[in-house]
Amino acid sequence: MSVLPGRITGPVGVAQPRGAALPTLVIIALVAFVTTLDNNIVAAAVPSIGRELALGLTELQWISLGYILPFAGLLLVAGNLVDRWGQRRALLLGLLVFGTAALAGGFARDAATLIAARVVQGCAAAVLVPATLSLLRTNLDVRGRAIGAGIWTAALAVAIAVGPATGGLLSEHLHWSWIFFSNVPFAVAAAALAPAAAVTTERSAPGRVDVRGMLLVTASMLLFLMALVGTGEHAPDLAGRVVPAGLGVLALVGFVLVERRSAHPLLPRALVAERAFLGGVSVQLLWGLGVSGVFFFTPLLHQESLALTPTEAGLPLVLVAVAIVDATPLVAPAVERWGPRYTVLVGLLLVSAGLVAIAVVNHVPEVPPRIPGLLLIGAGSAFTTPLTSFSLEVVATRDAGIASGVLTASRELSSALGVALIGLVLTVRQNAELAGGAPAPEALASGFTAGLITAAVVELLAAAVTFRCFRSRTPESAAD
């Protein structure tokens, strides 16, 4: 890995010390892993939590939603604030709040305390992620950014893959509280490294904060997510979906109008005008839309159709992580030879092929036939890692925080949207099979097959957007 010789200049002219690259890469790995792990590690432990705390379905849903809704909804706000507060202040504050909330969640013995702790964790994660991703732009050169982006994507993909198995393992053999306690060492380690990596404490984006824009865009995201997942014990009826979705549209329209008239817009106009950046956001959204939904329902299929235990049901997803780790060293050479456009394009095609490969053998109630497809998904996901570094490369340094927030918001939103999309396809197909007299396990497998094919089509759409929006080679760094 090469870094700029001597000292690296941060977004406000503050020199980064020699040796900041290694702490930066370690922080990137730690934050990517722990913030993503918290999205899916809870799922396998929900039954244990519900039994011990006597919680109903609505309260159990909010243990998960309490984290993901503020995480996704506040990312744009947090990205803007990172640019104004400075990286060190944002990182240390985010890590302190995240770790404290994790402890509170582990010690919680009632629904209100646990859900409140998850909400606070989600808010802290929304600050941590753009603050960490902005280090890619300010601390590393072009090659270093590619390596950092690879580490980031590999860490989050590993967290997605091992989360269900880890949650099942901890809740089955220790106690569900260790799911939250396990966050603390990651937060402590990242905080210890933060002073060496993030020294830009001055405000990098002076001016007034667009408070109205922040409130409107956050409200819009939250309302759209509520329309998809609901807030009650049962799935929302038509009115329960239309009303929050309609309010979300109004909030989004209001955000656009406010941004056009604001002297200090939340989304810089230069950012909105950059086609490569908008393309990167779209591809990030589409990639997660397919993969996240499939990963969410895979443990359920393995338990119901393959009769695996909760811990065993999540283990096959570890193969995805293994493939990502093995393929990641090949990504940087591929970018140097073919450029980010074709590297990401090949990655998305491999992911789509992996999803189809699993769909073809999904009727077989065994794990081994699924292994080639899982490995293809992992290897393909590794080759999509230049998406992050390329999207940030075209952004001016002063906008690194908000750009990182937008990219991560698209990923978090894709998680909720992916679960909703694949869940809808799975349910419709499953109900049709049940109506035709198929046994429940076969009906579930048929529904999951339909979900896999849908996800594969989404990945192909992402590949088309990549081909249309990306240039063949990594552009020169944007001017400050």
C-alpha positions in Angstrom: 0.0 0.0 0.0 1.3 3.4 -0.8 0.4 6.7 0.9 1.3 10.3 0.1 4.9 11.0 1.1 5.5 13.0 4.2 2.3 14.5 5.4 -1.2 14.2 4.0 -3.3 17.4 3.9 -6.8 17.2 5.4 -9.9 19.0 4.2 -9.1 22.3 6.0 -5.4 22.3 5.4 -4.5 20.4 8.6 -1.6 18.1 7.9 -2.2 14.4 8.6 0.9 12.9 10.4 3.0 10.3 8.7 1.7 6.9 9.8 -2.0 7.9 9.8 -2.8 5.4 7.1 -2.6 2.2 9.3 -4.8 3.6 12.1 -7.2 4.8 9.4 -7.5 1.4 7.8 -8.0 -0.3 11.2 -10.7 2.2 12.3 -12.4 1.6 8.9 -12.5 -2.1 9.5 -13.7 -1.8 13.1 -16.5 0.7 12.5 -17.7 -1.0 9.3 -17.9 -4.3 11.1 -19.6 -3.3 14.3 -22.2 -0.9 12.9 -23.2 -3.4 10.2 -23.2 -6.4 12.7 -25.8 -4.5 14.8 -28.2 -4.6 11.9 -28.5 -8.4 11.7 -27.0 -10.0 14.8 -30.2 -9.3 16.8 -32.5 -11.3 14.4 -31.3 -14.8 15.7 -31.7 -13.7 19.3 -35.2 -12.2 19.1 -37.0 -15.4 20.2 -34.7 -15.6 23.3 -35.2 -11.9 24.2 -39.0 -12.3 23.7 -39.2 -15.3 26.0 -37.1 -13.8 28.8 -38.7 -10.3 28.8 -42.2 -11.4 27.8 -42.3 -9.2 24.8 -44.9 -9.2 22.0 -44.3 -9.2 18.3 -44.6 -5.4 18.1 -41.9 -4.8 20.7 -39.6 -7.4 19.1 -39.9 -5.7 15.8 -38.9 -2.4 17.3 -35.7 -3.9 18.8 -34.5 -4.1 15.2 -36.3 -1.1 13.8 -35.1 1.1 16.7 -31.6 0.7 15.3 -32.1 0.8 11.6 -34.6 3.7 11.4 -32.5 6.4 13.1 -29.4 5.0 11.4 -30.8 5.4 7.9 -32.8 8.5 8.6 -30.0 10.6 10.2 -27.1 9.7 7.9 -27.5 12.8 5.7 -27.8 15.0 8.8 -24.8 13.3 10.4 -22.6 13.5 7.3 -23.2 17.3 7.1 -22.4 17.7 10.8 -19.1 15.6 10.5 -17.9 18.2 7.9 -18.7 21.0 10.4 -17.5 19.3 13.7 -14.4 17.7 12.4 -13.5 14.0 12.2 -11.9 13.6 15.6 -14.8 15.2 17.5 -17.4 13.3 15.5 -15.6 9.9 15.9 -14.9 10.1 19.6 -18.4 11.3 20.4 -20.0 8.7 18.2 -17.9 5.9 19.7 -18.6 7.0 23.3 -22.4 7.1 22.7 -22.4 3.8 20.7 -20.5 1.9 23.4 -22.5 3.3 26.3 -25.8 2.5 24.5 -24.5 -1.1 23.9 -23.9 -1.5 27.6 -27.4 -0.2 28.4 -28.9 -2.6 25.9 -27.1 -5.5 27.5 -28.2 -4.6 31.0 -31.8 -3.8 29.9 -34.5 -6.0 31.4 -37.6 -4.3 29.9 -38.7 -3.4 26.4 -38.6 0.4 26.9 -35.0 0.4 28.0 -33.8 -2.0 25.3 -35.6 -0.2 22.5 -34.3 3.2 23.7 -30.8 1.9 23.8 -31.1 0.6 20.2 -32.4 4.0 19.1 -29.4 5.8 20.7 -27.1 3.2 19.1 -28.6 3.9 15.7 -28.1 7.7 16.1 -24.5 7.1 17.1 -23.9 4.8 14.2 -25.3 7.5 11.8 -22.4 9.8 13.0 -19.7 7.1 13.1 -20.1 5.9 9.5 -19.7 9.2 7.5 -17.0 10.3 10.0 -15.1 7.0 9.2 -15.7 7.0 5.5 -14.5 10.6 5.2 -11.1 9.4 6.4 -10.8 7.6 3.0 -10.9 11.0 1.3 -8.7 12.9 3.7 -6.0 10.5 4.9 -5.2 8.2 1.9 -4.0 8.6 -1.7 -5.8 7.0 -4.7 -4.4 3.5 -4.1 -4.9 3.8 -0.4 -8.5 4.7 -0.9 -9.1 1.7 -3.1 -7.6 -0.5 -0.4 -9.5 1.3 2.4 -12.8 0.9 0.4 -12.0 -2.8 -0.1 -11.5 -3.2 3.7 -14.7 -1.3 4.4 -16.9 -3.4 2.1 -15.2 -6.6 3.1 -15.8 -5.8 6.8 -19.4 -4.9 6.3 -20.0 -8.0 4.1 -18.4 -10.2 6.7 -20.6 -8.7 9.4 -23.7 -9.4 7.2 -22.6 -13.0 6.6 -21.6 -13.9 10.2 -24.2 -11.8 12.0 -27.0 -14.4 12.1 -24.7 -17.3 13.2 -23.0 -15.1 15.8 -26.4 -14.0 17.2 -27.6 -17.6 17.4 -24.4 -18.8 19.0 -24.3 -16.1 21.7 -27.9 -16.4 22.6 -27.9 -20.2 22.6 -24.7 -20.8 24.5 -24.2 -17.6 26.6 -27.0 -15.0 26.9 -28.6 -12.6 24.5 -27.1 -9.7 26.4 -23.7 -10.6 25.1 -24.9 -9.5 21.6 -24.8 -6.0 22.9 -21.8 -6.3 25.3 -19.7 -7.6 22.3 -19.9 -4.1 20.7 -17.9 -2.5 23.5 -14.4 -3.8 22.6 -14.8 -2.6 19.0 -15.8 0.9 20.2 -12.9 1.1 22.7 -10.3 -0.1 20.1 -11.5 2.5 17.5 -11.5 5.3 20.1 -7.9 4.5 21.0 -6.9 4.9 17.4 -9.0 7.9 16.6 -6.4 10.6 17.7 -3.8 9.1 15.4 -6.0 9.0 12.4 -8.5 11.9 12.8 -6.7 15.2 13.6 -9.0 17.5 11.6 -10.8 19.2 14.4 -11.5 22.6 12.8 -14.7 23.2 11.0 -14.4 22.2 7.4 -17.7 23.6 6.1 -18.4 26.9 7.8 -21.8 28.5 7.5 -25.2 28.0 8.9 -26.7 24.5 9.0 -29.7 23.9 6.8 -32.0 22.9 9.7 -35.2 22.8 7.7 -33.6 20.6 5.0 -32.2 18.2 7.7 -35.6 17.8 9.3 -37.5 17.3 6.0 -35.1 14.7 4.5 -34.9 12.8 7.8 -38.7 12.8 8.1 -39.0 11.7 4.5 -36.7 8.7 5.0 -38.4 7.7 8.3 -41.9 7.9 6.8 -41.0 5.8 3.7 -39.5 3.1 5.9 -42.5 3.2 8.2 -44.7 2.7 5.1 -42.7 -0.4 4.1 -42.3 -2.1 7.5 -45.2 -0.7 9.5 -45.3 0.1 13.2 -47.8 -2.3 14.6 -48.1 -6.0 15.4 -49.5 -6.8 12.0 -48.5 -5.8 8.5 -50.0 -2.4 7.7 -53.2 -2.3 5.5 -53.4 -0.2 2.4 -54.2 3.0 4.4 -51.3 2.2 6.8 -48.9 2.2 3.8 -50.4 5.0 1.7 -50.6 7.6 4.5 -47.0 7.5 5.6 -45.8 7.1 2.0 -47.9 10.1 1.0 -46.5 12.2 3.9 -43.0 11.0 2.9 -43.5 12.3 -0.6 -44.7 15.7 0.7 -41.6 15.9 3.0 -39.3 15.0 0.1 -40.9 17.6 -2.2 -40.5 20.1 0.6 -36.9 19.2 1.0 -36.2 19.7 -2.7 -37.9 23.2 -2.6 -36.0 24.2 0.5 -32.7 23.0 -1.0 -33.2 25.1 -4.1 -33.6 28.2 -2.1 -31.1 27.6 0.7 -27.8 29.5 0.7 -26.3 26.6 2.6 -27.9 23.4 1.1 -27.6 20.1 2.9 -26.6 18.5 -0.4 -24.0 20.7 -2.1 -25.1 21.6 -5.7 -21.8 20.3 -7.1 -22.5 16.9 -5.5 -25.9 16.7 -7.0 -24.6 17.6 -10.4 -21.9 14.8 -10.4 -23.2 11.9 -12.5 -20.6 9.4 -11.3 -21.5 10.1 -7.7 -25.3 9.8 -8.2 -24.6 6.6 -10.2 -22.5 5.2 -7.3 -25.4 5.9 -4.9 -27.9 4.2 -7.2 -25.7 1.1 -7.7 -25.1 0.9 -3.9 -28.8 1.0 -3.3 -29.5 -1.7 -6.0 -26.7 -4.0 -4.8 -28.0 -3.9 -1.2 -31.6 -4.2 -2.4 -30.9 -7.7 -3.8 -28.3 -9.0 -1.3 -29.7 -7.7 2.0 -33.2 -9.2 1.4 -31.8 -12.6 0.5 -29.4 -12.7 3.5 -32.3 -11.8 5.8 -34.5 -14.7 4.7 -31.8 -17.3 4.2 -31.6 -18.4 7.9 -35.4 -18.7 8.0 -35.4 -21.0 5.0 -32.6 -23.1 6.5 -34.5 -23.6 9.7 -37.9 -24.3 8.2 -36.9 -26.2 5.0 -33.6 -27.7 5.9 -34.4 -28.3 9.7 -31.2 -26.6 10.9 -30.8 -25.1 14.4 -30.6 -21.3 14.7 -26.8 -21.4 14.9 -26.5 -23.9 12.0 -28.9 -21.9 9.9 -26.6 -18.9 9.7 -23.3 -20.8 9.2 -23.6 -21.2 5.4 -23.5 -17.4 5.1 -20.0 -17.5 6.5 -19.0 -18.9 3.1 -19.9 -15.6 1.6 -17.5 -13.9 4.0 -14.7 -16.3 3.2 -15.2 -15.6 -0.6 -15.1 -11.9 0.0 -11.9 -12.1 2.1 -10.2 -14.3 -0.5 -11.2 -12.2 -3.5 -10.5 -8.8 -1.9 -6.7 -8.8 -2.7 -7.5 -9.2 -6.4 -9.7 -6.1 -6.5 -6.9 -3.4 -6.5 -5.0 -5.0 -9.4 -8.3 -5.4 -11.3 -9.0 -1.7 -10.8 -5.5 -0.7 -12.0 -5.9 -2.9 -15.1 -9.5 -2.5 -16.1 -10.7 0.6 -14.1 -13.6 0.8 -11.6 -16.3 0.6 -14.3 -15.6 -2.9 -15.5 -14.4 -4.2 -12.1 -17.7 -3.3 -10.5 -19.6 -4.5 -13.5 -18.0 -7.9 -13.3 -18.7 -8.1 -9.6 -22.4 -7.4 -10.0 -22.7 -10.0 -12.8 -21.0 -12.6 -10.5 -23.5 -11.7 -7.7 -26.4 -12.1 -10.1 -25.0 -15.5 -11.3 -24.6 -16.6 -7.7 -28.2 -15.8 -6.9 -29.4 -17.7 -9.9 -27.2 -20.7 -9.0 -28.8 -21.0 -5.6 -32.3 -20.6 -7.1 -31.7 -23.5 -9.5 -30.9 -25.9 -6.6 -33.2 -24.4 -4.0 -35.6 -27.3 -4.2 -32.9 -29.6 -2.9 -33.1 -29.7 0.9 -29.4 -29.8 1.5 -26.6 -27.2 2.0 -23.8 -28.4 -0.3 -25.5 -27.7 -3.6 -25.8 -24.0 -2.5 -22.1 -23.6 -1.8 -21.1 -22.5 -5.4 -23.8 -19.8 -5.5 -22.8 -18.5 -2.0 -19.1 -18.3 -3.1 -20.1 -16.5 -6.3 -22.1 -13.9 -4.3 -19.1 -13.3 -2.0 -16.5 -13.0 -4.7 -18.8 -10.7 -6.8 -19.5 -8.5 -3.8 -15.7 -8.1 -3.2 -15.4 -6.8 -6.8 -18.0 -4.1 -6.1 -15.7 -2.5 -3.5 -14.3 0.2 -5.9 -17.9 1.6 -5.9 -17.2 3.5 -2.7 -13.7 4.8 -3.4 -14.7 5.9 -7.0 -17.8 7.7 -5.8 -15.8 9.6 -3.2 -13.0 10.2 -5.6 -15.1 12.6 -7.7 -16.2 14.6 -4.7 -14.4 17.7 -3.4 -12.6 17.1 -0.1 -14.8 19.7 1.7 -17.9 17.5 0.9 -16.3 14.2 1.9 -18.5 13.8 5.1 -21.9 14.5 3.4 -20.9 12.4 0.4 -20.1 9.5 2.8 -23.4 10.0 4.5 -25.3 9.8 1.3 -23.5 6.6 0.2 -24.2 4.9 3.5 -27.8 6.1 3.7 -28.3 4.4 0.3 -26.9 1.1 1.8 -29.0 1.3 5.0 -32.1 2.2 3.1 -31.4 -0.7 0.7 -31.5 -3.1 3.7 -35.0 -2.1 4.7 -36.2 -2.0 1.0 -34.5 -5.3 0.2 -36.3 -7.1 3.1 -39.6 -5.6 2.0 -39.1 -6.4 -1.7 -37.9 -10.0 -1.3 -40.4 -10.5 1.6 -43.3 -9.4 -0.6 -42.2 -11.7 -3.5 -41.6 -14.6 -1.2 -45.0 -14.2 0.6 -47.0 -13.9 -2.7 -45.4 -17.0 -4.1 -45.6 -18.9 -0.9 -49.3 -18.1 -0.5 -50.0 -19.2 -4.1 -48.3 -22.5 -3.4 -50.1 -23.1 -0.1 -53.4 -22.3 -1.9 -52.5 -25.0 -4.4 -52.0 -27.6 -1.6 -48.2 -27.6 -1.4 -46.7 -28.4 2.0 -45.5 -25.4 4.1 -41.7 -26.2 3.7 -42.1 -26.6 -0.1 -44.2 -23.4 -0.4 -41.5 -21.5 1.6 -38.8 -22.8 -0.7 -40.7 -21.9 -3.8 -41.2 -18.4 -2.4 -37.5 -18.0 -1.7 -36.7 -19.2 -5.2 -38.9 -16.4 -6.6 -37.1 -13.9 -4.2 -33.7 -15.1 -5.5 -34.6 -14.6 -9.1 -36.0 -11.1 -8.3 -32.7 -10.2 -6.5 -30.7 -11.5 -9.5 -32.7 -9.1 -11.8 -32.0 -6.2 -9.4 -28.3 -6.9 -9.6 -28.4 -6.9 -13.4 -30.1 -3.5 -13.2 -27.3 -2.3 -11.0 -24.8 -3.6 -13.6 -26.6 -1.6 -16.3 -26.4 1.6 -14.2 -22.7 1.0 -13.6 -22.0 0.7 -17.3 -24.0 3.9 -18.0 -22.6 6.1 -15.2 -19.0 5.1 -14.6 -16.1 6.0 -16.8 -13.4 3.4 -17.5 -10.7 4.8 -15.3 -10.5 6.3 -11.9 -10.7 10.1 -12.3 -8.2 12.5 -10.9 -9.1 13.8 -7.4 -11.7 16.5 -7.3 -10.5 19.9 -6.6 -10.9 21.4 -3.2 
